Amino acid sequence: MDDAPPWVDVAAQDELTVEHPAVLQHGRQRIAVIRAEDGRLFALDDRCPHEGYPLAQGQLRGCTLTCAWHNFKFDLRDGRCLKGDEAVTVYPVRVRDGRVQVDPRPPQDEGAWERGLQRLHEGLLERRLGQVARELVRLLEQGAAPARLAVEAARFDAERAEWGSTHVLPVAADVLTLMPRYPGSTAALPLMQAFDIASDNHVRRPVRSLADPSDPGDDPADAAARLRALVEGEQGEAAEALLRGALARGWGRAELEPMLYGPCCDHFLSFGHPLIYQTKVFDLLEAAGWEHAAVLLPGHLWGIVSATREDTLPDWRPFVQRLAACADRLPGWRVAAAERGTVAELPPDAREGWWRAWVQGDRNAAFDAVVEALDGGHAPAAIADLLGAAAASRMLRFELAHDASPAVQEGWLDVTHTMTFASAVHHAVQRYCEPDGLRPLFHAARFVNHARVLDARPAPPMPRPSHEAASVPEITAAIRRRDPEAALALGARYLADHGPDDALRHALADLPLEDPYTRPIVVAHAIKTGRVACELADRLRDTPWAHDPILAFLRFAAAPLRERPVAQLVHEARRLVVEGKVPRSLT
């Protein structure tokens, strides 16, 4: 048995010297066999785990082998990395009848998954993105499910985020939709987008301590009311304790999703982030497994508690008063509302008027448009999608100079939220059927309407199709060279000829993965806005606005974004410290 395969012959024993190691090419493997200064033989992967350069060409001192390219150092005896960040695989070696032989079988490692995750976390904490990418590829090659890895990014974020889950959560959920086109280890590319922003947000940040679970009682509705009151009072630890108690009780999505929707609907929170994340967190748990809820949901709740209540700003006061006056009408609107419906099914004259109120009207007209739509018993999801169409128009009207100016606080990322928030409202009014679930319709109307102060003056004309046929590569080339006018003209032509077909959808989904942007936060917005644009375009089919969401995304994607905020930060610092003035915010 000892002499049976898989031992593979390498070289004669006397051919291997300290100065002349041997390299065995065995299928895809390349194994270096090295004689140490004391005469012992060692076998290890010849590819340095850092970037793959040949370790056989490195320098040997005792049992320490140094890679000649980047000075990583490895212990020949067990493969430990003495300087650097990743161990190298070692293999059994023996001598038989004067011949050196190696067992090339990968070492049996029952703890490979756990150690892989540990190395993944080490890379994230130190922002060693190359190590993170390699660990992702290794785990995928070992058969890890992409959903399990995506949720790992969200877990890393939820455990460490100081003020609650960040953009890692929606990116982790959104990239899973790309997996059918990224089989095997190619899935590492979309997955890396979530891990990149996780690392960027949490370099060397410790795990946040959690509140001890408290008894939620036996009635989920009562627990939901108590949680909502705790969030309203900003009693974060008590709210977290209640949620963790509910999780410990075994409550699932049916109980906890509405419990968390309530406080998301009470205020317009942090430019819409919590409501957007509410949709994504349950989608991600659906894909990866409810066992991750104990980590993800406390992080999400902490974000709801910590969020800025935009509707408490002085400029929102008339809106808040009008919405409070409508509180008694919410139950009747909910009962009378059609369960399903599309924008195409709304009365044409009425929907045109509501759209104009949100895009061009004053704040009272915008509020009245929502009231009128609900009075008509129309499907809340259709109203939300019409708001999405108005948001797309807002993006098409955005003054590009605002993004370039350090003197203006708002930029492209802010205006994209009008459309992504409207999409979150579309999902909220379908998943949360309580009367208060209609409140976000009013929040979205106010948000979209008020953002008109960011419009160019005069409003730019709607994109006109190019005279000649357009191709998807031409559209993406215009985006890469930062030419929004060309991207819009080509996009309008393509949509007129082909509609939003799979070729265009796939190209727009893949674009943010190809490093056209520098900052992870911009990549995150490109991913989520692109996905929303395509989904909303589907729901706006057979309406005058069917192509607007995709055109809006093209304009954003191709615009010359100002990604580095240093000039703006210095401008605002001088404005405050020297002049005693707050930042210049147009909204």
C-alpha positions as CSV (number, residue, x, y, z in Angstrom):
1,M,0.0,0.0,0.0
2,D,2.9,2.4,0.8
3,D,4.3,2.2,-2.7
4,A,0.9,2.5,-4.5
5,P,-0.1,5.7,-6.4
6,P,-0.4,8.6,-6.2
7,W,3.3,9.2,-5.5
8,V,4.8,10.9,-8.6
9,D,8.5,10.7,-9.6
10,V,10.3,14.0,-9.6
11,A,14.1,13.5,-10.0
12,A,17.1,11.6,-8.9
13,Q,18.0,12.4,-5.3
14,D,21.5,13.6,-6.2
15,E,20.1,16.0,-8.8
16,L,18.4,18.0,-6.1
17,T,20.7,20.5,-4.4
18,V,20.2,23.7,-2.4
19,E,21.1,25.7,-5.5
20,H,19.0,23.6,-7.9
21,P,15.5,22.8,-6.9
22,A,13.2,20.8,-9.1
23,V,9.7,21.7,-10.4
24,L,7.1,19.1,-11.0
25,Q,4.4,19.9,-13.5
26,H,1.4,17.7,-12.7
27,G,-1.7,18.6,-14.5
28,R,-2.6,22.1,-13.4
29,Q,-0.3,21.8,-10.4
30,R,3.3,23.1,-10.3
31,I,5.1,21.8,-7.3
32,A,8.6,22.9,-6.2
33,V,10.8,20.4,-4.5
34,I,13.6,22.1,-2.5
35,R,16.5,20.8,-0.5
36,A,17.2,22.8,2.6
37,E,20.6,23.6,3.8
38,D,20.5,20.8,6.3
39,G,19.8,18.3,3.5
40,R,16.1,17.7,4.2
41,L,13.6,17.7,1.2
42,F,10.4,19.8,1.1
43,A,7.7,20.1,-1.5
44,L,5.4,23.1,-1.8
45,D,3.2,24.9,-4.4
46,D,5.6,26.7,-6.7
47,R,3.1,29.5,-7.2
48,C,3.5,32.1,-4.5
49,P,0.0,32.6,-3.1
50,H,0.4,36.4,-3.4
51,E,0.6,36.7,-7.2
52,G,1.7,33.4,-8.5
53,Y,5.4,34.0,-9.1
54,P,7.7,30.9,-8.9
55,L,8.9,30.2,-5.4
56,A,11.6,27.9,-6.8
57,Q,13.5,31.0,-7.9
58,G,13.4,32.5,-4.4
59,Q,16.1,32.7,-1.8
60,L,16.6,30.0,0.9
61,R,17.9,30.6,4.4
62,G,17.5,27.7,6.8
63,C,13.9,26.5,6.4
64,T,12.7,30.0,5.3
65,L,12.0,30.5,1.6
66,T,11.7,34.1,0.3
67,C,9.8,35.0,-2.9
68,A,12.1,37.0,-5.1
69,W,9.3,39.2,-6.3
70,H,7.7,40.8,-3.3
71,N,9.7,39.5,-0.3
72,F,7.0,37.2,1.1
73,K,8.6,34.5,3.4
74,F,7.4,31.0,4.0
75,D,8.3,28.2,6.4
76,L,9.1,25.1,4.3
77,R,8.0,22.8,7.0
78,D,4.3,23.8,7.1
79,G,3.9,26.5,4.5
80,R,3.2,29.2,7.1
81,C,3.6,32.8,5.8
82,L,6.2,34.5,8.0
83,K,6.1,37.8,6.1
84,G,3.0,38.5,4.0
85,D,-0.5,37.3,4.4
86,E,-1.2,33.8,3.0
87,A,0.2,30.4,3.6
88,V,1.5,28.2,0.8
89,T,0.4,24.6,0.3
90,V,2.9,21.9,1.2
91,Y,3.0,18.3,0.0
92,P,4.5,15.0,1.3
93,V,7.8,14.1,-0.2
94,R,9.9,10.9,0.1
95,V,12.9,9.1,-1.5
96,R,12.5,5.6,-3.0
97,D,15.4,3.8,-4.6
98,G,17.3,7.0,-5.1
99,R,14.3,8.8,-6.6
100,V,12.5,11.8,-5.1
101,Q,8.7,11.4,-5.1
102,V,5.9,13.7,-4.2
103,D,2.3,13.0,-3.3
104,P,0.5,15.7,-5.3
105,R,-3.0,15.2,-3.8
106,P,-4.4,18.4,-2.2
107,P,-4.1,18.0,1.6
108,Q,-7.3,16.8,3.3
109,D,-8.6,19.8,5.2
110,E,-11.9,19.4,7.0
111,G,-11.7,23.0,8.3
112,A,-10.9,24.5,4.9
113,W,-14.2,26.5,4.8
114,E,-13.7,28.0,8.3
115,R,-10.0,28.8,7.6
116,G,-11.0,30.3,4.2
117,L,-13.5,32.6,5.9
118,Q,-10.9,33.5,8.5
119,R,-8.4,34.5,5.8
120,L,-11.1,36.4,4.0
121,H,-11.9,38.4,7.1
122,E,-8.2,39.1,7.7
123,G,-7.9,40.5,4.2
124,L,-11.0,42.6,4.7
125,L,-9.8,44.1,8.0
126,E,-6.4,45.0,6.5
127,R,-7.9,46.0,3.1
128,R,-5.7,43.5,1.3
129,L,-8.1,43.2,-1.7
130,G,-5.8,40.8,-3.6
131,Q,-6.0,38.4,-0.7
132,V,-9.8,38.8,-0.5
133,A,-10.1,38.1,-4.3
134,R,-7.9,35.0,-4.0
135,E,-9.8,33.6,-1.1
136,L,-13.1,34.1,-2.9
137,V,-11.8,32.3,-5.9
138,R,-10.5,29.4,-3.7
139,L,-13.8,29.1,-1.9
140,L,-15.8,29.1,-5.1
141,E,-13.4,26.5,-6.6
142,Q,-14.1,24.4,-3.5
143,G,-17.8,24.6,-4.3
144,A,-19.0,27.5,-2.0
145,A,-22.4,28.9,-3.1
146,P,-22.3,32.5,-4.3
147,A,-25.2,33.4,-2.0
148,R,-23.3,32.1,1.0
149,L,-20.4,34.3,0.1
150,A,-22.5,37.3,-0.6
151,V,-24.2,37.1,2.8
152,E,-20.7,36.8,4.4
153,A,-20.0,40.3,3.1
154,A,-23.2,41.5,4.6
155,R,-22.5,39.8,7.9
156,F,-19.0,41.3,8.1
157,D,-20.7,44.7,7.6
158,A,-23.6,44.2,10.0
159,E,-21.3,43.0,12.7
160,R,-19.0,46.1,12.5
161,A,-21.0,49.0,11.2
162,E,-21.0,51.7,13.8
163,W,-24.4,53.2,12.8
164,G,-26.0,50.2,11.2
165,S,-25.7,48.3,7.9
166,T,-24.2,50.2,5.0
167,H,-24.3,49.9,1.2
168,V,-22.6,46.5,1.5
169,L,-26.1,45.1,2.2
170,P,-27.8,46.2,-1.0
171,V,-24.8,45.4,-3.1
172,A,-24.6,41.9,-1.7
173,A,-28.2,41.3,-2.6
174,D,-28.1,42.9,-6.0
175,V,-25.0,41.1,-7.3
176,L,-26.8,37.7,-6.7
177,T,-29.0,38.5,-9.7
178,L,-25.9,38.4,-11.9
179,M,-24.8,34.9,-10.9
180,P,-26.5,33.0,-13.7
181,R,-24.0,34.7,-16.1
182,Y,-21.0,34.2,-13.8
183,P,-20.6,30.5,-13.2
184,G,-18.0,28.9,-11.0
185,S,-15.1,31.1,-9.8
186,T,-16.1,33.9,-12.3
187,A,-18.6,34.8,-9.6
188,A,-15.7,36.3,-7.7
189,L,-16.0,39.5,-9.9
190,P,-19.5,40.5,-8.9
191,L,-19.0,39.3,-5.3
192,M,-15.9,41.4,-5.0
193,Q,-18.0,44.6,-5.3
194,A,-19.6,43.9,-2.0
195,F,-16.4,42.8,-0.3
196,D,-14.6,45.9,-1.6
197,I,-17.0,48.3,0.0
198,A,-17.1,46.2,3.2
199,S,-13.4,46.5,3.5
200,D,-13.4,50.2,2.6
201,N,-16.0,50.9,5.3
202,H,-14.5,48.8,8.1
203,V,-10.7,48.7,8.0
204,R,-9.5,47.3,11.4
205,R,-13.0,48.0,12.9
206,P,-14.0,45.7,15.8
207,V,-17.2,43.8,16.1
208,R,-20.0,45.9,17.6
209,S,-21.4,44.6,20.9
210,L,-25.0,43.7,20.9
211,A,-27.7,44.1,23.5
212,D,-28.8,41.0,25.4
213,P,-32.1,39.6,24.1
214,S,-35.3,40.6,25.9
215,D,-38.6,38.7,26.0
216,P,-40.8,39.8,23.0
217,G,-43.9,38.2,24.5
218,D,-46.3,35.9,22.7
219,D,-48.0,38.5,20.4
220,P,-45.9,39.6,17.3
221,A,-48.3,42.5,16.7
222,D,-47.8,43.8,20.3
223,A,-44.0,43.3,20.0
224,A,-44.0,45.2,16.7
225,A,-45.8,48.1,18.4
226,R,-43.3,48.2,21.2
227,L,-40.4,48.0,18.8
228,R,-41.8,50.9,16.8
229,A,-42.2,53.0,20.0
230,L,-38.6,52.2,21.0
231,V,-37.2,53.2,17.6
232,E,-39.3,56.4,17.7
233,G,-37.7,57.2,21.1
234,E,-34.3,56.3,19.7
235,Q,-33.8,53.7,22.4
236,G,-31.6,51.6,20.2
237,E,-30.3,49.1,22.7
238,A,-33.8,48.3,24.0
239,A,-35.1,47.9,20.4
240,E,-32.2,45.6,19.6
241,A,-32.8,43.5,22.7
242,L,-36.4,43.1,21.7
243,L,-35.5,42.1,18.1
244,R,-32.9,39.6,19.3
245,G,-35.4,38.1,21.7
246,A,-37.8,37.6,18.8
247,L,-35.1,35.9,16.8
248,A,-34.3,33.7,19.8
249,R,-38.0,32.8,20.0
250,G,-37.7,31.5,16.4
251,W,-39.9,34.2,14.8
252,G,-39.4,34.3,11.1
253,R,-39.9,36.5,8.1
254,A,-43.7,36.6,8.6
255,E,-43.4,38.2,12.0
256,L,-40.2,40.3,11.6
257,E,-40.5,41.8,8.1
258,P,-43.6,43.9,9.1
259,M,-42.1,44.6,12.5
260,L,-39.2,46.4,10.8
261,Y,-41.3,48.0,8.0
262,G,-43.3,50.0,10.6
263,P,-40.4,52.3,11.8
264,C,-39.1,52.6,8.2
265,C,-42.4,54.2,7.2
266,D,-42.8,56.5,10.2
267,H,-40.2,59.0,8.8
268,F,-38.3,59.8,5.7
269,L,-35.0,58.4,6.9
270,S,-31.5,59.3,5.6
271,F,-32.3,59.9,2.0
272,G,-34.3,56.7,1.9
273,H,-31.5,54.3,2.8
274,P,-33.3,52.2,5.5
275,L,-36.4,51.5,3.3
276,I,-34.1,50.5,0.5
277,Y,-32.2,48.2,2.8
278,Q,-35.4,46.8,4.2
279,T,-36.2,45.3,0.8
280,K,-32.7,44.0,0.2
281,V,-32.1,42.4,3.6
282,F,-35.1,40.1,3.3
283,D,-34.2,39.3,-0.4
284,L,-30.7,38.3,0.7
285,L,-32.0,36.2,3.6
286,E,-34.3,34.5,1.2
287,A,-31.4,33.6,-1.0
288,A,-28.8,32.7,1.6
289,G,-30.9,31.3,4.5
290,W,-32.7,32.5,7.5
291,E,-29.9,31.4,9.8
292,H,-28.1,34.6,9.0
293,A,-31.0,36.8,10.2
294,A,-29.5,36.9,13.7
295,V,-26.6,38.9,12.3
296,L,-28.1,40.9,9.5
297,L,-31.3,42.1,11.1
298,P,-29.7,43.7,14.2
299,G,-27.4,45.6,11.9
300,H,-30.3,46.7,9.8
301,L,-32.3,47.8,12.8
302,W,-29.4,49.8,14.2
303,G,-29.3,51.7,10.9
304,I,-33.0,52.5,11.2
305,V,-32.6,53.8,14.8
306,S,-29.5,55.8,13.8
307,A,-30.9,57.3,10.6
308,T,-31.4,61.0,10.2
309,R,-35.1,61.9,10.2
310,E,-35.1,64.2,7.2
311,D,-38.8,65.0,7.8
312,T,-37.9,66.8,11.0
313,L,-36.1,69.5,9.1
314,P,-37.9,72.9,9.1
315,D,-38.5,72.9,5.4
316,W,-40.5,69.7,5.8
317,R,-42.9,71.1,8.4
318,P,-45.8,71.9,6.0
319,F,-45.5,68.4,4.5
320,V,-45.5,66.8,7.9
321,Q,-48.6,68.7,9.0
322,R,-50.5,67.8,5.8
323,L,-49.5,64.1,6.2
324,A,-50.6,64.1,9.8
325,A,-54.0,65.5,8.8
326,C,-54.4,62.6,6.4
327,A,-53.6,59.9,9.0
328,D,-57.3,59.0,9.5
329,R,-57.7,58.5,5.8
330,L,-54.9,55.9,5.5
331,P,-57.0,52.9,6.6
332,G,-59.7,53.7,4.1
333,W,-57.2,54.2,1.3
334,R,-55.6,50.9,2.0
335,V,-58.9,49.0,2.0
336,A,-60.1,50.7,-1.2
337,A,-56.7,50.3,-3.1
338,A,-56.5,47.8,-5.9
339,E,-54.1,45.0,-4.9
340,R,-52.4,44.9,-8.3
341,G,-52.0,47.3,-11.2
342,T,-49.5,48.9,-13.5
343,V,-48.8,52.5,-14.6
344,A,-50.2,51.5,-18.1
345,E,-53.5,50.8,-16.4
346,L,-53.8,54.2,-14.7
347,P,-56.1,56.7,-16.5
348,P,-53.9,58.4,-19.1
349,D,-54.9,62.0,-18.4
350,A,-54.8,61.5,-14.6
351,R,-51.3,59.9,-14.6
352,E,-50.0,62.6,-16.9
353,G,-51.2,65.2,-14.4
354,W,-49.8,63.4,-11.4
355,W,-46.4,63.0,-13.2
356,R,-46.4,66.7,-14.0
357,A,-47.2,67.7,-10.4
358,W,-44.3,65.7,-9.1
359,V,-41.8,66.8,-11.8
360,Q,-42.9,70.5,-12.3
361,G,-45.5,71.4,-9.7
362,D,-45.1,73.0,-6.3
363,R,-45.1,70.9,-3.1
364,N,-48.8,71.2,-2.5
365,A,-49.5,70.0,-6.0
366,A,-47.2,67.1,-5.5
367,F,-48.9,66.1,-2.3
368,D,-52.4,66.5,-3.8
369,A,-51.4,64.2,-6.7
370,V,-50.8,61.3,-4.2
371,V,-54.1,62.0,-2.5
372,E,-56.0,62.0,-5.8
373,A,-54.4,58.8,-6.9
374,L,-55.3,57.1,-3.6
375,D,-58.8,58.6,-3.7
376,G,-59.2,56.8,-7.0
377,G,-58.5,53.4,-5.5
378,H,-55.5,52.8,-7.7
379,A,-52.8,50.2,-6.9
380,P,-50.2,51.7,-4.6
381,A,-47.5,49.9,-6.4
382,A,-48.5,51.6,-9.7
383,I,-48.4,55.0,-8.0
384,A,-44.9,54.2,-6.7
385,D,-43.8,53.3,-10.2
386,L,-45.2,56.5,-11.6
387,L,-43.2,58.3,-8.9
388,G,-40.2,56.2,-10.2
389,A,-40.9,57.6,-13.7
390,A,-40.9,61.1,-12.3
391,A,-37.6,60.4,-10.5
392,A,-36.1,59.2,-13.8
393,S,-37.1,62.6,-15.3
394,R,-35.4,64.2,-12.4
395,M,-32.1,62.4,-13.2
396,L,-32.5,63.4,-16.8
397,R,-32.8,67.1,-15.8
398,F,-30.0,67.1,-13.2
399,E,-27.6,70.0,-13.5
400,L,-24.2,68.3,-14.1
401,A,-22.4,71.4,-12.8
402,H,-23.7,70.7,-9.3
403,D,-21.7,67.5,-9.1
404,A,-18.6,69.2,-10.2
405,S,-18.8,72.1,-7.7
406,P,-17.3,71.8,-4.3
407,A,-19.5,74.6,-3.2
408,V,-22.7,72.5,-3.6
409,Q,-23.3,69.7,-1.2
410,E,-25.6,67.6,-3.4
411,G,-24.3,65.6,-6.3
412,W,-25.2,62.7,-8.6
413,L,-25.4,60.1,-5.8
414,D,-28.0,62.1,-4.1
415,V,-30.3,62.4,-7.1
416,T,-30.1,58.7,-7.9
417,H,-31.8,58.1,-4.6
418,T,-35.0,59.6,-5.9
419,M,-35.4,56.6,-8.3
420,T,-34.0,53.9,-6.0
421,F,-36.2,55.1,-3.1
422,A,-39.3,55.0,-5.4
423,S,-38.4,51.4,-6.2
424,A,-38.2,50.6,-2.5
425,V,-41.6,52.2,-2.0
426,H,-42.9,49.9,-4.8
427,H,-41.8,46.9,-2.8
428,A,-42.9,48.3,0.5
429,V,-46.5,48.9,-0.4
430,Q,-46.8,45.3,-1.6
431,R,-45.0,43.7,1.3
432,Y,-46.3,45.8,4.2
433,C,-50.1,46.0,3.9
434,E,-50.8,48.1,7.0
435,P,-52.3,51.6,6.4
436,D,-49.0,53.3,7.5
437,G,-47.4,51.4,4.6
438,L,-48.8,54.2,2.3
439,R,-46.8,56.9,4.0
440,P,-43.7,56.3,1.9
441,L,-45.8,57.3,-1.2
442,F,-46.0,60.8,0.2
443,H,-42.3,60.7,1.3
444,A,-41.4,59.8,-2.3
445,A,-43.5,62.5,-3.8
446,R,-42.0,65.1,-1.6
447,F,-38.5,63.8,-2.2
448,V,-38.8,63.7,-6.0
449,N,-40.6,67.0,-6.2
450,H,-38.2,68.9,-3.9
451,A,-35.2,67.7,-5.9
452,R,-36.3,69.9,-8.8
453,V,-34.0,72.5,-7.3
454,L,-31.2,70.4,-8.7
455,D,-32.5,70.7,-12.2
456,A,-30.6,72.4,-15.0
457,R,-32.1,75.8,-16.0
458,P,-33.6,75.7,-18.6
459,A,-34.5,72.0,-18.4
460,P,-32.5,70.0,-20.9
461,P,-34.5,68.5,-23.8
462,M,-35.3,64.9,-23.8
463,P,-32.7,62.7,-25.4
464,R,-33.0,62.5,-29.2
465,P,-32.1,59.3,-30.9
466,S,-28.9,59.3,-33.0
467,H,-29.6,59.3,-36.8
468,E,-27.8,56.0,-37.3
469,A,-28.3,52.6,-35.8
470,A,-26.6,52.1,-32.4
471,S,-25.0,49.1,-30.8
472,V,-24.4,48.1,-27.2
473,P,-20.6,48.4,-27.5
474,E,-21.0,51.9,-28.8
475,I,-23.2,52.8,-25.8
476,T,-20.8,51.4,-23.3
477,A,-17.8,53.1,-25.1
478,A,-19.6,56.4,-24.7
479,I,-20.0,55.7,-21.0
480,R,-16.3,54.8,-20.5
481,R,-15.2,58.0,-22.2
482,R,-17.6,60.0,-20.0
483,D,-19.7,61.4,-22.9
484,P,-23.3,61.6,-21.5
485,E,-24.7,63.3,-24.7
486,A,-23.4,60.5,-26.9
487,A,-24.5,57.8,-24.5
488,L,-28.0,59.3,-24.4
489,A,-28.3,59.7,-28.1
490,L,-27.0,56.2,-28.8
491,G,-29.2,54.8,-26.0
492,A,-32.3,56.5,-27.3
493,R,-31.7,55.1,-30.7
494,Y,-31.0,51.6,-29.4
495,L,-34.1,51.6,-27.3
496,A,-36.3,52.9,-30.1
497,D,-35.0,50.0,-32.3
498,H,-34.7,47.1,-29.9
499,G,-36.2,48.2,-26.5
500,P,-34.4,47.3,-23.3
501,D,-33.3,43.8,-24.5
502,D,-31.1,41.4,-22.7
503,A,-28.0,42.5,-24.5
504,L,-28.4,46.1,-23.2
505,R,-29.4,45.0,-19.7
506,H,-26.5,42.6,-19.3
507,A,-24.0,45.2,-20.5
508,L,-25.3,47.8,-18.1
509,A,-25.3,45.3,-15.2
510,D,-21.7,44.3,-16.1
511,L,-20.4,47.9,-16.5
512,P,-19.9,48.8,-12.8
513,L,-17.9,45.6,-12.4
514,E,-15.3,46.7,-15.0
515,D,-13.7,49.4,-12.8
516,P,-15.1,52.5,-14.6
517,Y,-15.3,54.2,-11.2
518,T,-12.8,54.7,-8.4
519,R,-14.7,54.9,-5.1
520,P,-16.6,51.8,-3.8
521,I,-19.5,54.0,-2.9
522,V,-19.9,55.1,-6.5
523,V,-19.8,51.5,-7.7
524,A,-22.5,50.6,-5.2
525,H,-24.8,53.3,-6.5
526,A,-24.1,52.3,-10.1
527,I,-25.0,48.7,-9.3
528,K,-28.3,49.4,-7.5
529,T,-29.4,52.3,-9.8
530,G,-28.7,50.1,-12.9
531,R,-30.8,47.3,-11.5
532,V,-33.6,49.6,-10.5
533,A,-33.6,51.2,-13.9
534,C,-34.0,47.9,-15.8
535,E,-36.7,46.7,-13.4
536,L,-38.6,50.0,-13.5
537,A,-38.4,50.1,-17.3
538,D,-40.2,46.7,-17.3
539,R,-43.0,48.0,-15.1
540,L,-43.4,51.1,-17.2
541,R,-43.9,49.2,-20.4
542,D,-46.6,50.6,-22.7
543,T,-46.4,54.1,-21.2
544,P,-44.7,57.3,-22.4
545,W,-41.9,56.8,-19.8
546,A,-40.9,53.2,-20.6
547,H,-37.4,54.1,-21.6
548,D,-36.7,57.0,-19.2
549,P,-35.2,54.9,-16.3
550,I,-32.6,53.4,-18.6
551,L,-31.8,56.7,-20.2
552,A,-31.5,58.2,-16.7
553,F,-29.0,55.5,-15.7
554,L,-27.0,56.1,-18.9
555,R,-26.8,59.8,-18.1
556,F,-25.5,59.1,-14.6
557,A,-23.2,56.3,-15.7
558,A,-21.6,58.5,-18.4
559,A,-21.4,61.7,-16.5
560,P,-17.9,63.0,-15.4
561,L,-18.4,62.3,-11.7
562,R,-16.4,64.1,-9.1
563,E,-15.5,61.1,-6.9
564,R,-12.9,62.6,-4.6
565,P,-14.5,64.8,-1.9
566,V,-11.4,66.5,-0.5
567,A,-12.0,69.9,-2.2
568,Q,-15.6,70.0,-1.0
569,L,-14.6,69.0,2.6
570,V,-12.0,71.8,2.8
571,H,-14.5,74.3,1.3
572,E,-17.1,73.4,3.9
573,A,-14.5,73.4,6.7
574,R,-13.5,77.0,5.8
575,R,-17.1,78.0,5.4
576,L,-17.9,76.9,8.9
577,V,-14.6,77.7,10.8
578,V,-13.8,81.0,9.1
579,E,-17.2,82.3,8.1
580,G,-19.5,80.6,10.5
581,K,-21.7,79.3,7.8
582,V,-23.3,75.9,7.2
583,P,-22.7,74.0,3.9
584,R,-24.6,75.2,0.9
585,S,-27.3,72.6,0.4
586,L,-29.8,73.2,-2.4
587,T,-32.3,70.7,-1.1
